[in-house]
């Protein structure tokens, strides 16, 4: 009986994992890059309609130009979720820099830009609102609003660079004790459902 509960819990956790979501690909062709001095810029406009914790992964496969590539994205939230986080990893690149993430309504107010944190063990970043995940947070991206994401990098090897990114609503991440309480509650719900099913 306990084994069934554990399997139900594991299935639920896996279903909520963004890593298991669908992958949608955008290729930035060579004609989409424009030089601004030594920087080669690609502007990307996205209408984000993928559900959180499900089909929510987007991969951008930019053709690596000469010079220092910079990607500038304006991403419209066409979901029913309020975003508080943005996750991004990049492959075949180094010296990631010039990262900016914010609600487009606050482009002129750096104090309302999102906090940027480096990833451990991978090239990329985790950006999030600076206070809480409260939906009333002015930094949060509500349905219909737009998130601006910009970054510059160097190409490690001439060829294709892969950028993988997605939004979440997780910030702030719960303390370990809160996570254990949540898991215990989910486990108890699963255990209760199994008992009710067996009584029928």
C-alpha positions, 0 to 999 in steps of 0.5 A: 500500500505504501509502495502505491502511495510512493508511486502516486507521489512520484508520478505527481512530482514528475508531471509537475517537472518542466524538464518533461515538457514539450520542446518548441524550437525557433531558429534565428537565421543569419538574416535576423542578425544586425550589427550594432558596432562590434555586437551582433544583435537578434531581436526575437518576439514571442507569444508564450502560450505553453502551460507551466509545468507541462509543455513549457520549454522553448529552445532557440537555436541561433546561428552564431554570427561573427562578433559578440552575439546578443539576443533581445527577447520580448515575451508576451505571457499568453497563459493564465499564469503569473510568472515570477521566474525565468530559467535559461541555459546556453550550450556551446557558448561562454562569457555570458554577460549583459543579462537583463530581465524585467517587465517591459512596463518597468524598462526605465526603472532598474530598481524593478528589474529582476534579480539574476543568479548564475546557475551551478554546473551549467552556463546560464542564469535564473532570474526572479522577482526580488521580493515575493511571488505574491501576484500583486508584486509589480515585477511579476508578469501577469497574463497579457504582460510582456517580459524582456530578456537580454543577454550577450555571449561568446561562441565557444566553437563556430556553429550552432548555439542552443538556448533553452528557456522557460518561465515558472511561478516558483519564487520564492522557493519554499524552505525545506521544511515547507517542502516536506510538509507539502510532500507529506500532505500530498502523500496523505491525500494519495494514501486516503484516495487508495483507502477509499478506492479499496473500500468501494 
